[in-house]
Amino acid sequence: MKNVLLKAAIALPLLAALASAQEAKPAEQHPGGGEVHILKVQGNIYMLVGAGGNIAVSVGNDGVLLVDTGLANMSDKVIAAIRTLSTKPIHYIINTHVHADHTGGNEAIAKIGTTIVGGNVTGDIADAGQGAAVIAQETVLDRMSAPTGKQSAMPQGAWPTDTYTEEKNMYFNGEGIQIMHQPAAHTDGDSLVYFRRSDVVVTGDIFTPERYPIIDLQRGGSINGIIAGLNHLIDITIPASKQEGGTYIIPGHGRLCDQADLVFYQEMVTIIRDRVQASIKKGMTMEQVVASKPTRDYDPVFGATTGFWTRDKFVEAVYKSLSGEK
Ligand SMILES: [Zn+2]
């Protein structure tokens, strides 16, 4: 707790303002219509905040690569922000997962990009075709293209053009990029994206430092998968000695973080999981577990009492996930 408050006190005023503008808004119901703010992270990487989910932008000699694209109705502002960073072509979009606040801009942004033929690229590039490549874990395509007419179904122009199963490596703008599937976490199609030279990792909604993690049970998420994802992120990240920095972490929503933020969050989620698990073992019903307030000591930092993802919704999802309900 002290750590979090300390960090809040020394965070850049810009970050604080951005965080309060974004806090605890339900990802899928974010109204949009705000402004997109640009933050330099380190190396090639910038962070765009305010378009729904956070967007990571890699800029360099090869061109532009994005991780996530924000809400559809923010695409013009996202494109304008990218153009202040680079006028080179947008070649790649990587989606961390299927939700519309992370993929809504795919169609409009991919359309103005160009494809590179031949995979790994470096140096000068001959633009090879219309439309940026959209990379995602394979279940993202399944869910976007499912003919069920459900909420997650997206127009064809937004679908991934290049899917992978477990891991995909790329080389772009002078650095290796690892795209790693994290199974059954926030959804069943989550990717972590690690920029190795810049030393920045993009987490999608497995890590959202200002609210409890959303577990999308309907789309294959699970509490134990979230914790496995947070442990994986702790393995990837390396803190700077006795100071902020080291590996930077762009979360799905909220402020730029470092490993200390991640460790605090992982401990919080694990402790709450263990409390709910112990209550299930005692035979308590979901209602009884919610009433026992297993999150209460963390609620001042993470627990919303109104909106889409309240502390009670989180506890219910943990209970359902551990007891195999949907
Ligand atoms: Zn999400």
Boltz pocket constraint, residues with backbone or C-beta under 6 A from the ligand:
constraints:
  - pocket:
      binder: B
      contacts: [[A, 27], [A, 97], [A, 99], [A, 102], [A, 186], [A, 205]]
      max_distance: 6.0
